[in-house]
Amino acid sequence: MSNSEKVAVVTGASRGIGAGIVEKFLDNGYRVVACSRNITSSGRPDLVEVAGDVSRPETARLVIQAARERFGRLDTLINNAGAFLSKPFTEYTEGEFANLVQVNLGGFFHISQLAIAQMLRQASGHIINITSSLLAEQPVKGLPAALTAITKGGVNAATRSLAIEYADKGIRVNAVAPGVVRTPMHAPESHGFLATMHPIGRIGEIQDIVDAVLYLDNASFVTGEILHVDGGANAGRW
């Protein structure tokens, strides 16, 4: 199948990594359904924007329905929407716990379940989850984020589980685990400190993550992979 026939859904698509993925996929000939709480229509024939909170089941249904009705299929789902909150574990509130679970796990669950159902009908498809390296697998003493680790680590585990469950059904499931990436989430004055979290000595760029996503989407013999794009942080202590 050529890229001009492929249809991708991207969540958390209005800025940062998600917006970068949308643009790269469009540049490579994909047709894209982009979802975010705050997203507006560009009027492009190869792009459909769906405004809404993907952690809500009704939004997930609208997104998958848009892919089917507008483009007739769904080949790739990029689960990029997520939330992060750093604070000491004993200071998290019930509301913060519920929000992180709803966004990071609920947002993954609802749309992935619907996407896989569509992919089973096609006997093909690919899911790529954007998780975390530094928070889920290589914790940093000065950056307490246990609830983010619980939720993003859970998605890492589900990536491997779903890869095995659906490997014989033509569906691949992978993840990209970034380190710190230069996005609006991080104030410019923090970049110097954040660079010290990576052995390679810099923070990541959006393009680093986009390139990893595109690689996985084209790597037909790769499934169940957690691809660390973190400047070497996952390799060990330094």
C-alpha positions, 0 to 999 in steps of 0.5 A: 500500500502506498502512503497516498492510500494510508490513513492515520489518526493522531491524538494530541495533534494541535501542538508540539509532537502531535502537530509535528507528526501530523505535518510529517504524515501529510508531507509523506502522502498520508491522509490524517484525522487529527484530534485535540481539545483545541483544534480548528479546521484548515480546509485541507482535503487530506486532513480532518480535524476533530475537536474534543477530549480523546479521553472521553469515549464519545470523542474516540467514537467520533474520531474513528467514525471520521476516519471511516466516513471520510477516508474509508479505513484506518491504517495507523493510530498515533496515541500522542495525547497525554498529561504530565504532573510532577510533584511528591507522591504524597501530595497528589490529590484524588482529582489529580490521580483521576485526571492522569488516569483518565487522560493517559490510560483512558485516552489510550484505551477508548480510541485503541479499542475502537481502532483495533476493531476497525483494523481487524475488519481490514486484517491490517493496522498499526498503533504507535503509543507515545509514552515516556523514557525518563518518567516511566523507565528511568526515573530522575531523583529531581523530577518526582512523577510517580503517577505519570510513571504509573500511567505511561508505564502501563501503556508501555506494558499494554504495547507489548501485550497487544502486540502479542495478542494481535500479531497473527491478525495483521496488527502491529503495536509499538511505542516511542519513549521520548526523553525531554523534548523541546516543546511549549511544555518546557520553558526555555530557561529550563532547557539547560538543566533538562539537557543534563538528563540525557547522556548525549548532552541536549534535549530532544527535538520534535523532529527526533520523535517524528522520525522515530514514528515514521520509521516504526510505521514503515518497519513491517517486521517490528512489533512490541517495540518500545523505541527509546528516543532519549539521548541515551538516558535509558541505557543506564546511569551516567 
